[in-house]
Amino acid sequence: MPDASPAALDRRLHPVRPDLAAESYRGRVEAEAFAPGVAMRVAADSVALRPVPDPARSIDTEALHGEIFTVYETRGDGWAWGQLETDGYVGFLPSNALGSTGATPTHRVAALRSYRYPDAELKSPPLGLLSMGTRVCVTGQAVTRGLAFALLDDGSAMVARHLVPLDHREADWVGVAETFLGTPYLWGGRTSLGLDCSAIVQLAAAAGGLDVPRDTDMQEREAGTPLDIASGLPALQRGDLVFWKGHVGIMRDGETLLHANGFTMSVASEPLAPAIARIARNEWGALTAARRFVL
């Protein structure tokens, strides 16, 4: 007998619907059909992932160029349903944003954002703008007027110093988060053009080699280890995460909060104590948790 119904599973993390489920769930859930899935790579600079195939619906998250998206359904109306390999997020995106898996990425964008050019020439019209965390396959190098370019597998080029190998780890991941200061707030956003509170945690932590889930509730359960706040906040330190129901922020030091928020509509830094008071009064209620990465 199946051990779970589709309705009992978190639709954000399980590719399971009453009418269709991933083949790996056969015997575990009831569904009208099962699909093995086809791995594809995100070809767009970035693309919104939605809970339903409707461009008028709010987005859940964004998939970045170079990430793998396993497709379980391609619909006649131009939508694909599947799961993002990076953090397991499930949803719908336009099928024309996807391409073949191609060459395995070797590098990722470490700058906030960087243009991709048709050749190793900064005067050429850019092909696209790739955000931090984007993955590319570097096959060679070229130097134009003293500027080093990385040549990519599709023949395009990017400024080499904006890329790092996939296994590169930043020693101070909070410093990466600080580079987003002033970035506009965007619900569901996951790029340096706009992002939400949990995305800045996920992207910055990933630069430091920390695997963090996408949404705030997931991070509150899984990111780092919990701190005891039963009798109030303990002494906090740089890199600690503080949570409210539906919100998360990063401590820059023991008293200063960094967060993408709907109050300033940006990534902003502010003293923690007044932020706690304001958020409790106007936004998310009382603080619910604090967590620390033990490196």
SENUVEX-655315 format. One record per residue (C-alpha): residue number from 0; residue in three letters; chain; x, y, z. Coordinates in Angstrom, 1 decimal. Layout:
// residues N
{atom NUM 'Ala' 'A' {X Y Z}}
...
//
This chain:
// residues 295
{atom 0 'Met' 'A' {0.0 0.0 0.0}}
{atom 1 'Pro' 'A' {1.2 3.5 -0.7}}
{atom 2 'Asp' 'A' {2.7 5.2 2.4}}
{atom 3 'Ala' 'A' {1.5 8.7 1.6}}
{atom 4 'Ser' 'A' {-1.1 10.5 -0.3}}
{atom 5 'Pro' 'A' {-0.1 13.4 -2.7}}
{atom 6 'Ala' 'A' {-1.9 15.8 -0.5}}
{atom 7 'Ala' 'A' {0.2 14.8 2.5}}
{atom 8 'Leu' 'A' {3.5 15.6 0.9}}
{atom 9 'Asp' 'A' {5.0 19.1 0.6}}
{atom 10 'Arg' 'A' {4.3 20.1 -3.0}}
{atom 11 'Arg' 'A' {7.4 22.3 -3.0}}
{atom 12 'Leu' 'A' {9.7 19.3 -2.5}}
{atom 13 'His' 'A' {7.9 16.3 -3.9}}
{atom 14 'Pro' 'A' {7.1 15.9 -7.6}}
{atom 15 'Val' 'A' {3.8 14.3 -6.8}}
{atom 16 'Arg' 'A' {0.3 15.2 -8.0}}
{atom 17 'Pro' 'A' {-2.9 13.1 -8.0}}
{atom 18 'Asp' 'A' {-2.6 12.8 -11.8}}
{atom 19 'Leu' 'A' {1.2 12.4 -12.1}}
{atom 20 'Ala' 'A' {4.2 11.6 -10.0}}
{atom 21 'Ala' 'A' {7.9 10.9 -10.5}}
{atom 22 'Glu' 'A' {8.7 7.3 -11.2}}
{atom 23 'Ser' 'A' {10.8 7.1 -8.0}}
{atom 24 'Tyr' 'A' {7.5 7.5 -6.0}}
{atom 25 'Arg' 'A' {5.9 4.5 -7.5}}
{atom 26 'Gly' 'A' {4.6 2.3 -4.7}}
{atom 27 'Arg' 'A' {4.9 5.2 -2.2}}
{atom 28 'Val' 'A' {2.0 7.3 -3.4}}
{atom 29 'Glu' 'A' {-1.2 6.9 -5.5}}
{atom 30 'Ala' 'A' {-1.1 8.7 -8.8}}
{atom 31 'Glu' 'A' {-2.8 8.1 -12.2}}
{atom 32 'Ala' 'A' {0.6 8.0 -14.0}}
{atom 33 'Phe' 'A' {4.3 8.0 -13.2}}
{atom 34 'Ala' 'A' {7.1 9.6 -15.3}}
{atom 35 'Pro' 'A' {10.8 8.8 -15.2}}
{atom 36 'Gly' 'A' {11.8 12.4 -15.8}}
{atom 37 'Val' 'A' {14.2 14.0 -18.3}}
{atom 38 'Ala' 'A' {17.1 16.1 -17.1}}
{atom 39 'Met' 'A' {17.4 19.5 -18.8}}
{atom 40 'Arg' 'A' {19.5 22.6 -18.1}}
{atom 41 'Val' 'A' {18.2 26.1 -17.6}}
{atom 42 'Ala' 'A' {19.2 28.0 -20.7}}
{atom 43 'Ala' 'A' {17.6 31.3 -19.8}}
{atom 44 'Asp' 'A' {19.5 33.8 -17.6}}
{atom 45 'Ser' 'A' {17.0 33.0 -14.9}}
{atom 46 'Val' 'A' {13.4 31.8 -14.9}}
{atom 47 'Ala' 'A' {10.5 32.0 -12.4}}
{atom 48 'Leu' 'A' {9.2 28.8 -10.9}}
{atom 49 'Arg' 'A' {5.5 28.8 -10.1}}
{atom 50 'Pro' 'A' {3.1 26.6 -8.2}}
{atom 51 'Val' 'A' {0.7 26.5 -11.2}}
{atom 52 'Pro' 'A' {1.1 27.1 -14.9}}
{atom 53 'Asp' 'A' {-0.2 30.6 -14.8}}
{atom 54 'Pro' 'A' {2.0 33.7 -15.4}}
{atom 55 'Ala' 'A' {-0.4 35.8 -13.2}}
{atom 56 'Arg' 'A' {0.4 33.7 -10.1}}
{atom 57 'Ser' 'A' {3.1 34.8 -7.7}}
{atom 58 'Ile' 'A' {6.4 33.0 -8.1}}
{atom 59 'Asp' 'A' {7.8 30.5 -5.6}}
{atom 60 'Thr' 'A' {11.4 30.8 -6.6}}
{atom 61 'Glu' 'A' {13.7 31.2 -9.5}}
{atom 62 'Ala' 'A' {15.9 28.8 -11.4}}
{atom 63 'Leu' 'A' {19.3 30.1 -12.5}}
{atom 64 'His' 'A' {21.1 29.6 -15.8}}
{atom 65 'Gly' 'A' {23.1 26.3 -15.8}}
{atom 66 'Glu' 'A' {21.0 24.6 -13.1}}
{atom 67 'Ile' 'A' {19.5 21.1 -13.8}}
{atom 68 'Phe' 'A' {15.7 20.9 -13.9}}
{atom 69 'Thr' 'A' {14.2 17.4 -14.2}}
{atom 70 'Val' 'A' {11.1 17.5 -16.4}}
{atom 71 'Tyr' 'A' {8.2 15.2 -15.6}}
{atom 72 'Glu' 'A' {5.6 16.8 -17.8}}
{atom 73 'Thr' 'A' {5.8 19.0 -20.9}}
{atom 74 'Arg' 'A' {2.5 20.6 -21.6}}
{atom 75 'Gly' 'A' {1.0 21.7 -24.9}}
{atom 76 'Asp' 'A' {0.6 25.2 -23.6}}
{atom 77 'Gly' 'A' {4.3 25.8 -23.2}}
{atom 78 'Trp' 'A' {4.8 24.9 -19.5}}
{atom 79 'Ala' 'A' {7.0 22.2 -18.0}}
{atom 80 'Trp' 'A' {6.6 20.7 -14.6}}
{atom 81 'Gly' 'A' {9.5 19.3 -12.7}}
{atom 82 'Gln' 'A' {12.1 19.6 -10.0}}
{atom 83 'Leu' 'A' {15.2 21.8 -9.6}}
{atom 84 'Glu' 'A' {18.2 19.7 -8.7}}
{atom 85 'Thr' 'A' {19.9 22.5 -6.7}}
{atom 86 'Asp' 'A' {17.5 22.6 -3.8}}
{atom 87 'Gly' 'A' {14.8 20.1 -4.8}}
{atom 88 'Tyr' 'A' {12.1 22.7 -5.5}}
{atom 89 'Val' 'A' {9.2 21.6 -7.6}}
{atom 90 'Gly' 'A' {7.0 23.7 -9.9}}
{atom 91 'Phe' 'A' {6.1 24.9 -13.3}}
{atom 92 'Leu' 'A' {8.3 27.0 -15.7}}
{atom 93 'Pro' 'A' {8.2 27.9 -19.4}}
{atom 94 'Ser' 'A' {9.6 25.0 -21.4}}
{atom 95 'Asn' 'A' {11.4 27.4 -23.7}}
{atom 96 'Ala' 'A' {13.6 28.4 -20.8}}
{atom 97 'Leu' 'A' {15.2 24.9 -20.9}}
{atom 98 'Gly' 'A' {17.8 23.3 -23.1}}
{atom 99 'Ser' 'A' {19.8 20.1 -23.3}}
{atom 100 'Thr' 'A' {22.1 19.3 -20.4}}
{atom 101 'Gly' 'A' {25.2 19.9 -22.5}}
{atom 102 'Ala' 'A' {28.6 20.1 -20.9}}
{atom 103 'Thr' 'A' {29.0 19.9 -17.2}}
{atom 104 'Pro' 'A' {29.5 23.3 -15.5}}
{atom 105 'Thr' 'A' {32.9 24.0 -14.1}}
{atom 106 'His' 'A' {32.5 27.5 -12.7}}
{atom 107 'Arg' 'A' {29.9 29.7 -11.1}}
{atom 108 'Val' 'A' {29.4 33.5 -11.1}}
{atom 109 'Ala' 'A' {30.9 35.0 -7.9}}
{atom 110 'Ala' 'A' {30.1 38.6 -8.7}}
{atom 111 'Leu' 'A' {26.7 40.0 -8.1}}
{atom 112 'Arg' 'A' {26.0 39.8 -11.8}}
{atom 113 'Ser' 'A' {28.1 39.6 -15.0}}
{atom 114 'Tyr' 'A' {27.4 40.0 -18.7}}
{atom 115 'Arg' 'A' {27.8 37.1 -21.1}}
{atom 116 'Tyr' 'A' {29.2 38.3 -24.5}}
{atom 117 'Pro' 'A' {29.3 36.6 -28.0}}
{atom 118 'Asp' 'A' {33.1 36.9 -27.9}}
{atom 119 'Ala' 'A' {36.0 38.1 -25.8}}
{atom 120 'Glu' 'A' {35.1 41.8 -26.4}}
{atom 121 'Leu' 'A' {33.5 44.1 -23.8}}
{atom 122 'Lys' 'A' {32.2 46.3 -26.6}}
{atom 123 'Ser' 'A' {30.1 43.5 -28.1}}
{atom 124 'Pro' 'A' {26.4 43.5 -27.4}}
{atom 125 'Pro' 'A' {25.8 41.2 -24.4}}
{atom 126 'Leu' 'A' {23.9 38.0 -24.9}}
{atom 127 'Gly' 'A' {22.6 38.1 -21.3}}
{atom 128 'Leu' 'A' {23.2 39.0 -17.7}}
{atom 129 'Leu' 'A' {24.0 36.2 -15.3}}
{atom 130 'Ser' 'A' {23.5 36.5 -11.5}}
{atom 131 'Met' 'A' {25.5 35.2 -8.6}}
{atom 132 'Gly' 'A' {25.4 31.4 -8.4}}
{atom 133 'Thr' 'A' {24.8 30.9 -12.1}}
{atom 134 'Arg' 'A' {26.8 27.9 -13.4}}
{atom 135 'Val' 'A' {28.8 27.9 -16.7}}
{atom 136 'Cys' 'A' {31.3 25.6 -18.4}}
{atom 137 'Val' 'A' {34.6 27.2 -19.1}}
{atom 138 'Thr' 'A' {36.6 25.7 -21.9}}
{atom 139 'Gly' 'A' {39.4 28.2 -22.5}}
{atom 140 'Gln' 'A' {40.7 31.8 -21.9}}
{atom 141 'Ala' 'A' {41.4 34.9 -24.0}}
{atom 142 'Val' 'A' {42.8 38.3 -23.2}}
{atom 143 'Thr' 'A' {41.6 41.5 -24.9}}
{atom 144 'Arg' 'A' {43.4 44.7 -24.2}}
{atom 145 'Gly' 'A' {44.6 43.3 -20.9}}
{atom 146 'Leu' 'A' {41.2 42.0 -19.8}}
{atom 147 'Ala' 'A' {41.0 38.3 -19.2}}
{atom 148 'Phe' 'A' {37.9 36.5 -20.5}}
{atom 149 'Ala' 'A' {36.7 32.9 -19.8}}
{atom 150 'Leu' 'A' {35.5 31.2 -23.0}}
{atom 151 'Leu' 'A' {32.4 29.1 -22.5}}
{atom 152 'Asp' 'A' {31.3 25.8 -24.1}}
{atom 153 'Asp' 'A' {28.7 27.6 -26.3}}
{atom 154 'Gly' 'A' {31.3 30.0 -27.7}}
{atom 155 'Ser' 'A' {30.3 32.9 -25.6}}
{atom 156 'Ala' 'A' {32.6 34.7 -23.1}}
{atom 157 'Met' 'A' {32.5 36.3 -19.7}}
{atom 158 'Val' 'A' {35.0 38.4 -17.6}}
{atom 159 'Ala' 'A' {37.2 35.7 -16.0}}
{atom 160 'Arg' 'A' {37.5 37.4 -12.6}}
{atom 161 'His' 'A' {33.7 37.3 -12.1}}
{atom 162 'Leu' 'A' {33.9 33.5 -12.1}}
{atom 163 'Val' 'A' {35.2 30.9 -9.6}}
{atom 164 'Pro' 'A' {35.5 27.1 -9.8}}
{atom 165 'Leu' 'A' {32.4 25.3 -8.5}}
{atom 166 'Asp' 'A' {34.4 24.0 -5.6}}
{atom 167 'His' 'A' {35.6 27.4 -4.5}}
{atom 168 'Arg' 'A' {34.5 28.3 -0.9}}
{atom 169 'Glu' 'A' {34.4 31.8 0.5}}
{atom 170 'Ala' 'A' {35.8 32.0 4.0}}
{atom 171 'Asp' 'A' {33.3 34.7 5.0}}
{atom 172 'Trp' 'A' {29.9 33.8 3.6}}
{atom 173 'Val' 'A' {28.3 36.7 5.5}}
{atom 174 'Gly' 'A' {30.6 39.0 3.5}}
{atom 175 'Val' 'A' {28.9 37.6 0.3}}
{atom 176 'Ala' 'A' {25.5 38.4 1.8}}
{atom 177 'Glu' 'A' {26.7 42.0 2.5}}
{atom 178 'Thr' 'A' {27.4 42.6 -1.2}}
{atom 179 'Phe' 'A' {23.7 42.4 -1.8}}
{atom 180 'Leu' 'A' {23.0 45.5 0.3}}
{atom 181 'Gly' 'A' {20.6 47.8 -1.6}}
{atom 182 'Thr' 'A' {19.3 45.0 -3.9}}
{atom 183 'Pro' 'A' {15.5 45.3 -4.4}}
{atom 184 'Tyr' 'A' {13.2 43.0 -2.5}}
{atom 185 'Leu' 'A' {11.3 40.6 -4.7}}
{atom 186 'Trp' 'A' {9.0 37.9 -3.4}}
{atom 187 'Gly' 'A' {10.3 34.6 -4.7}}
{atom 188 'Gly' 'A' {13.3 36.3 -6.3}}
{atom 189 'Arg' 'A' {16.7 34.5 -6.3}}
{atom 190 'Thr' 'A' {18.9 36.8 -8.3}}
{atom 191 'Ser' 'A' {20.9 40.0 -7.6}}
{atom 192 'Leu' 'A' {18.3 42.0 -9.5}}
{atom 193 'Gly' 'A' {15.7 41.1 -6.8}}
{atom 194 'Leu' 'A' {15.5 38.5 -4.1}}
{atom 195 'Asp' 'A' {13.7 37.6 -0.9}}
{atom 196 'Cys' 'A' {14.8 37.0 2.7}}
{atom 197 'Ser' 'A' {15.5 33.3 2.4}}
{atom 198 'Ala' 'A' {17.2 33.6 -1.0}}
{atom 199 'Ile' 'A' {19.9 35.8 0.2}}
{atom 200 'Val' 'A' {20.6 33.3 3.0}}
{atom 201 'Gln' 'A' {20.7 30.4 0.5}}
{atom 202 'Leu' 'A' {22.8 32.1 -2.1}}
{atom 203 'Ala' 'A' {25.4 33.6 0.3}}
{atom 204 'Ala' 'A' {25.7 30.4 2.3}}
{atom 205 'Ala' 'A' {26.2 28.4 -0.9}}
{atom 206 'Ala' 'A' {29.2 30.6 -1.7}}
{atom 207 'Gly' 'A' {30.6 29.5 1.6}}
{atom 208 'Gly' 'A' {30.0 25.8 0.9}}
{atom 209 'Leu' 'A' {26.9 25.6 3.1}}
{atom 210 'Asp' 'A' {23.9 23.7 1.7}}
{atom 211 'Val' 'A' {20.8 25.5 2.8}}
{atom 212 'Pro' 'A' {17.2 24.8 1.7}}
{atom 213 'Arg' 'A' {15.2 27.5 -0.2}}
{atom 214 'Asp' 'A' {12.3 28.7 2.1}}
{atom 215 'Thr' 'A' {12.3 30.2 5.5}}
{atom 216 'Asp' 'A' {10.4 27.4 7.2}}
{atom 217 'Met' 'A' {12.8 24.8 5.7}}
{atom 218 'Gln' 'A' {15.8 26.9 6.9}}
{atom 219 'Glu' 'A' {14.3 27.2 10.4}}
{atom 220 'Arg' 'A' {14.2 23.4 10.6}}
{atom 221 'Glu' 'A' {17.5 22.5 8.8}}
{atom 222 'Ala' 'A' {20.0 25.3 8.6}}
{atom 223 'Gly' 'A' {22.8 24.9 11.1}}
{atom 224 'Thr' 'A' {22.0 24.0 14.7}}
{atom 225 'Pro' 'A' {19.3 25.6 16.9}}
{atom 226 'Leu' 'A' {20.2 28.1 19.7}}
{atom 227 'Asp' 'A' {18.1 28.1 22.9}}
{atom 228 'Ile' 'A' {15.9 31.2 22.9}}
{atom 229 'Ala' 'A' {13.5 29.9 25.6}}
{atom 230 'Ser' 'A' {14.8 32.5 28.0}}
{atom 231 'Gly' 'A' {15.5 35.2 25.4}}
{atom 232 'Leu' 'A' {18.2 35.5 22.8}}
{atom 233 'Pro' 'A' {21.7 34.3 23.7}}
{atom 234 'Ala' 'A' {24.7 36.2 22.7}}
{atom 235 'Leu' 'A' {24.6 36.2 18.9}}
{atom 236 'Gln' 'A' {27.6 36.3 16.5}}
{atom 237 'Arg' 'A' {28.3 36.9 12.9}}
{atom 238 'Gly' 'A' {26.6 34.4 10.7}}
{atom 239 'Asp' 'A' {23.8 33.4 13.1}}
{atom 240 'Leu' 'A' {20.3 33.3 11.6}}
{atom 241 'Val' 'A' {17.3 34.7 13.3}}
{atom 242 'Phe' 'A' {13.7 33.7 12.4}}
{atom 243 'Trp' 'A' {10.2 34.9 12.5}}
{atom 244 'Lys' 'A' {7.2 33.1 11.1}}
{atom 245 'Gly' 'A' {7.8 33.7 7.4}}
{atom 246 'His' 'A' {11.0 35.7 7.7}}
{atom 247 'Val' 'A' {14.8 35.3 8.3}}
{atom 248 'Gly' 'A' {17.7 37.6 8.7}}
{atom 249 'Ile' 'A' {21.5 37.2 9.0}}
{atom 250 'Met' 'A' {23.5 38.7 11.9}}
{atom 251 'Arg' 'A' {26.5 40.8 10.8}}
{atom 252 'Asp' 'A' {27.7 40.9 14.4}}
{atom 253 'Gly' 'A' {26.1 40.4 17.8}}
{atom 254 'Glu' 'A' {23.7 43.4 17.3}}
{atom 255 'Thr' 'A' {23.3 44.1 13.6}}
{atom 256 'Leu' 'A' {20.8 42.4 11.3}}
{atom 257 'Leu' 'A' {21.1 42.0 7.5}}
{atom 258 'His' 'A' {17.9 41.0 5.7}}
{atom 259 'Ala' 'A' {15.9 41.3 2.5}}
{atom 260 'Asn' 'A' {12.7 42.8 3.7}}
{atom 261 'Gly' 'A' {9.3 44.3 2.7}}
{atom 262 'Phe' 'A' {9.7 47.3 5.1}}
{atom 263 'Thr' 'A' {12.6 48.9 3.2}}
{atom 264 'Met' 'A' {11.8 46.8 0.0}}
{atom 265 'Ser' 'A' {15.5 46.1 -0.2}}
{atom 266 'Val' 'A' {18.4 44.2 1.4}}
{atom 267 'Ala' 'A' {19.1 46.4 4.4}}
{atom 268 'Ser' 'A' {21.1 46.5 7.6}}
{atom 269 'Glu' 'A' {19.8 47.7 10.9}}
{atom 270 'Pro' 'A' {20.1 47.2 14.6}}
{atom 271 'Leu' 'A' {18.5 44.0 15.7}}
{atom 272 'Ala' 'A' {16.6 45.3 18.8}}
{atom 273 'Pro' 'A' {14.4 47.9 17.0}}
{atom 274 'Ala' 'A' {13.9 45.5 14.1}}
{atom 275 'Ile' 'A' {12.5 42.9 16.5}}
{atom 276 'Ala' 'A' {10.1 45.5 17.9}}
{atom 277 'Arg' 'A' {9.0 46.7 14.5}}
{atom 278 'Ile' 'A' {8.5 43.2 13.1}}
{atom 279 'Ala' 'A' {6.6 42.1 16.1}}
{atom 280 'Arg' 'A' {4.3 45.1 15.9}}
{atom 281 'Asn' 'A' {3.7 45.4 12.2}}
{atom 282 'Glu' 'A' {4.8 42.3 10.3}}
{atom 283 'Trp' 'A' {5.7 38.8 11.4}}
{atom 284 'Gly' 'A' {5.1 38.7 15.1}}
{atom 285 'Ala' 'A' {7.6 37.5 17.7}}
{atom 286 'Leu' 'A' {11.0 35.9 17.0}}
{atom 287 'Thr' 'A' {10.6 32.1 16.7}}
{atom 288 'Ala' 'A' {14.1 30.7 16.4}}
{atom 289 'Ala' 'A' {17.8 31.4 16.1}}
{atom 290 'Arg' 'A' {20.3 29.0 14.5}}
{atom 291 'Arg' 'A' {24.1 28.8 14.1}}
{atom 292 'Phe' 'A' {26.4 27.2 11.5}}
{atom 293 'Val' 'A' {29.1 25.2 13.2}}
{atom 294 'Leu' 'A' {32.0 25.2 10.6}}
//
